[in-house]
């Protein structure tokens, strides 16, 4: 079943907008768009009207039909009654997509979602290295012709080194690196989840007080999630010293970046 949230998300991706861009165009909060796409809330009349106008899809009638299906005790109210209760702005937006013919599906179906991104279309590199303790991570997404779609820079005030970037299993991309800008100690493994427009959805670090460095990230073979491989420093003293050694370190994470096991 195609939910209202999925319709909104498909239409947004067709236009190659981030959730933030859609929120700005609709005049609503980013949190509202995130919750709508996850079907956590029902769109208000205002949000429905703005989404219909900006995305060119039908929201209001789908909401009414959904409510009728989940409440069989209430008779179906004629659509013209609803039209008389909503604002002129929403009415105009609805009429533009054919609202008024009872019993039909008024969704203006968006074009197909963005095509699968090949590994040579998304790349990451370390830039802005003003010193040994200052760098940033840059990610670039290109189309099939090699033209840049977007280019973003990530990192804090200290050292952030790029390792790799892969498409996420659900949507967007996962950027792997090592960081001394964030985390628990000297250097930690850094993982950033971004949407298809490069906007940060969440950011995680892995490691303790000593040094941890990222090497690779790959989808898990036996379950949903990913495997991160790298190295971890072990020391016999409370501080980094010549007695410290580096050991291989690998661990699994779920699709939200939480460590498994």
C-alpha positions as CSV (number, residue, x, y, z in Angstrom):
1,X,0.0,0.0,0.0
2,X,1.3,3.4,-1.0
3,X,0.9,5.7,2.0
4,X,0.7,9.4,2.0
5,X,4.2,9.6,3.4
6,X,5.6,7.5,0.6
7,X,3.8,9.7,-2.0
8,X,5.3,12.8,-0.5
9,X,8.8,11.3,-0.4
10,X,8.6,10.0,-4.0
11,X,7.5,13.4,-5.3
12,X,10.2,15.1,-3.3
13,X,12.9,12.8,-4.7
14,X,11.6,13.3,-8.2
15,X,12.3,17.0,-7.9
16,X,15.7,16.2,-6.2
17,X,14.9,18.2,-3.1
18,X,16.1,17.5,0.4
19,X,13.7,17.4,3.2
20,X,15.0,20.8,4.3
21,X,14.4,22.3,0.9
22,X,10.8,21.0,0.8
23,X,10.2,22.4,4.3
24,X,11.4,25.8,3.2
25,X,9.3,25.8,0.1
26,X,6.2,24.8,2.1
27,X,6.8,27.2,5.0
28,X,6.8,24.3,7.6
29,X,9.4,22.9,9.9
30,X,11.9,20.2,8.9
31,X,10.5,18.0,11.7
32,X,7.0,18.2,10.1
33,X,8.3,16.9,6.8
34,X,10.2,14.1,8.5
35,X,7.2,13.0,10.5
36,X,4.9,13.2,7.4
37,X,7.2,11.1,5.3
38,X,7.3,8.5,8.0
39,X,3.5,8.6,8.4
40,X,3.9,9.5,12.0
41,X,1.3,12.3,11.7
42,X,-1.6,13.3,9.5
43,X,-1.1,16.4,7.4
44,X,-3.0,19.5,8.5
45,X,-5.1,21.4,6.0
46,X,-2.4,24.0,5.7
47,X,0.4,21.4,5.2
48,X,-1.8,19.6,2.7
49,X,-2.4,22.7,0.7
50,X,1.2,23.7,0.6
51,X,2.4,20.2,-0.3
52,X,-0.2,20.0,-3.1
53,X,0.9,23.3,-4.5
54,X,4.7,22.7,-4.2
55,X,4.9,19.0,-5.2
56,X,1.9,18.8,-7.5
57,X,0.4,15.8,-5.8
58,X,-3.0,15.3,-4.0
59,X,-2.9,15.0,-0.2
60,X,-6.3,16.2,1.1
61,X,-8.6,13.7,-0.6
62,X,-6.2,10.8,0.4
63,X,-6.4,11.9,4.0
64,X,-10.2,11.9,3.9
65,X,-10.4,8.4,2.3
66,X,-7.9,7.1,4.8
67,X,-10.0,8.4,7.7
68,X,-13.2,6.9,6.2
69,X,-11.6,3.5,5.8
70,X,-10.5,3.5,9.5
71,X,-13.9,4.7,10.8
72,X,-16.7,2.7,9.1
73,X,-19.3,4.0,11.5
74,X,-19.3,7.4,9.9
75,X,-21.0,7.8,6.5
76,X,-18.9,9.1,3.6
77,X,-19.4,12.9,3.4
78,X,-19.7,14.3,-0.1
79,X,-16.5,16.0,-1.3
80,X,-18.3,19.3,-2.0
81,X,-19.0,19.5,1.7
82,X,-15.3,19.3,2.4
83,X,-14.6,21.8,-0.3
84,X,-16.9,24.3,1.4
85,X,-15.0,24.1,4.7
86,X,-11.5,24.6,3.5
87,X,-9.6,27.7,2.7
88,X,-9.6,29.2,-0.9
89,X,-5.8,28.5,-1.0
90,X,-6.3,24.8,-0.4
91,X,-9.3,24.7,-2.7
92,X,-7.4,26.2,-5.6
93,X,-4.5,23.8,-5.1
94,X,-6.9,20.9,-5.0
95,X,-8.9,22.0,-8.1
96,X,-5.6,22.2,-10.1
97,X,-5.1,18.5,-9.8
98,X,-8.6,17.5,-10.6
99,X,-10.4,17.4,-7.2
100,X,-14.2,17.2,-7.6
101,X,-14.7,13.9,-9.3
102,X,-16.0,11.5,-6.7
103,X,-14.6,8.0,-6.3
104,X,-11.3,8.5,-8.3
105,X,-7.7,8.5,-7.4
106,X,-6.5,12.0,-7.9
107,X,-2.8,11.4,-7.3
108,X,-0.6,13.0,-9.9
109,X,2.0,10.3,-10.0
110,X,5.6,11.7,-10.0
111,X,8.2,10.4,-12.3
112,X,10.4,7.5,-11.3
113,X,12.6,8.1,-8.3
114,X,16.3,9.0,-8.7
115,X,18.1,6.1,-10.5
116,X,20.5,3.9,-8.6
117,X,23.7,5.7,-8.0
118,X,26.8,3.8,-9.1
119,X,30.0,4.0,-6.9
120,X,31.8,6.2,-9.5
121,X,29.1,8.8,-9.2
122,X,29.6,9.5,-5.5
123,X,33.0,10.1,-4.1
124,X,34.7,11.6,-1.0
125,X,38.1,13.2,-0.3
126,X,39.9,15.0,2.4
127,X,40.3,18.8,1.9
128,X,41.2,22.0,3.7
129,X,44.2,20.6,5.5
130,X,45.7,23.7,6.9
131,X,47.8,21.7,9.3
132,X,48.3,18.2,10.6
133,X,45.4,18.7,12.9
134,X,43.0,20.5,10.6
135,X,41.1,18.9,7.7
136,X,37.5,18.5,6.3
137,X,35.6,15.8,4.5
138,X,34.2,16.7,1.0
139,X,31.6,14.6,-0.8
140,X,30.6,15.0,-4.4
141,X,27.6,13.5,-6.2
142,X,27.7,13.5,-10.1
143,X,25.3,12.4,-12.7
144,X,26.0,9.8,-15.4
145,X,27.7,12.5,-17.6
146,X,30.1,13.4,-14.8
147,X,28.4,16.7,-14.0
148,X,28.3,17.7,-10.4
149,X,24.8,17.5,-8.8
150,X,25.9,18.7,-5.4
151,X,29.1,19.0,-3.4
152,X,29.1,19.3,0.4
153,X,31.8,19.7,3.1
154,X,31.5,18.0,6.5
155,X,33.6,18.2,9.7
156,X,34.3,20.3,12.7
157,X,37.1,22.5,13.9
158,X,39.8,19.9,14.1
159,X,40.9,16.9,12.0
160,X,38.3,15.0,9.9
161,X,39.6,12.6,7.3
162,X,37.5,11.0,4.5
163,X,37.6,7.2,4.1
164,X,34.7,6.2,1.9
165,X,31.1,6.8,1.0
166,X,28.4,4.3,0.0
167,X,24.7,4.5,-0.9
168,X,22.5,3.6,2.1
169,X,20.2,0.7,1.9
170,X,17.1,2.8,2.5
171,X,17.9,6.3,1.1
172,X,20.8,8.7,0.9
173,X,24.4,8.0,1.7
174,X,26.8,6.9,4.5
175,X,30.0,8.8,4.8
176,X,32.8,7.1,6.7
177,X,35.8,8.8,8.1
178,X,38.1,9.4,11.1
179,X,37.7,12.5,13.4
180,X,39.3,14.4,16.2
181,X,36.5,17.1,16.1
182,X,33.9,14.8,17.6
183,X,33.8,11.7,19.8
184,X,35.2,10.4,23.1
185,X,38.9,10.7,22.8
186,X,41.9,11.5,20.5
187,X,40.6,10.1,17.2
188,X,37.4,8.2,16.7
189,X,35.6,6.6,13.8
190,X,33.0,8.9,12.2
191,X,29.9,7.9,10.3
192,X,27.5,10.5,8.8
193,X,24.2,9.7,7.2
194,X,23.0,12.2,4.6
195,X,19.9,12.3,2.4
196,X,20.0,12.4,-1.4
197,X,20.7,16.1,-1.3
198,X,23.6,15.8,1.1
199,X,21.8,17.1,4.1
200,X,22.9,15.5,7.4
201,X,20.3,13.2,8.9
202,X,22.4,11.9,11.8
203,X,26.1,11.6,12.8
204,X,27.7,8.9,15.0
205,X,31.2,8.3,16.4
206,X,32.7,5.1,17.6
207,X,35.6,4.6,20.0
208,X,37.0,5.5,23.4
209,X,39.7,7.7,24.9
210,X,42.5,6.3,22.7
211,X,42.7,6.3,18.9
212,X,40.3,4.5,16.5
213,X,40.6,4.8,12.7
214,X,38.1,3.8,10.0
215,X,39.1,1.6,7.1
216,X,35.9,0.5,5.3
217,X,32.1,0.1,5.5
218,X,30.0,-2.5,3.7
219,X,26.5,-3.9,3.9
220,X,26.1,-6.8,6.3
221,X,25.8,-10.2,4.6
222,X,23.4,-11.9,7.0
223,X,21.2,-9.1,8.3
224,X,20.2,-5.5,7.8
225,X,22.8,-3.0,8.7
226,X,26.5,-2.5,7.9
227,X,30.0,-3.8,8.9
228,X,32.6,-1.2,9.8
229,X,36.2,-2.2,9.8
230,X,39.2,-0.2,11.2
231,X,41.8,-0.2,13.8
232,X,41.8,0.4,17.6
233,X,44.6,1.5,19.8
234,X,45.3,-0.4,23.1
235,X,47.6,1.1,25.7
236,X,48.9,-0.2,29.0
237,X,48.9,3.3,30.5
238,X,46.1,5.9,31.0
239,X,47.7,8.0,28.2
240,X,49.0,7.4,24.7
241,X,52.6,6.2,24.9
242,X,55.2,4.0,23.2
243,X,53.6,1.0,24.8
244,X,50.4,1.4,22.8
245,X,49.6,-1.0,19.9
246,X,47.1,-0.9,17.1
247,X,44.8,-3.8,16.6
248,X,42.2,-4.6,13.9
249,X,38.7,-3.6,15.0
250,X,35.4,-4.4,13.3
251,X,31.8,-4.2,14.4
252,X,28.3,-4.2,13.1
253,X,25.7,-1.4,13.2
254,X,22.0,-1.2,12.3
255,X,20.5,1.1,9.7
256,X,20.4,4.0,12.3
257,X,24.0,3.7,13.1
258,X,23.6,1.9,16.5
259,X,26.2,-0.7,17.3
260,X,25.1,-4.3,17.3
261,X,26.1,-6.8,20.0
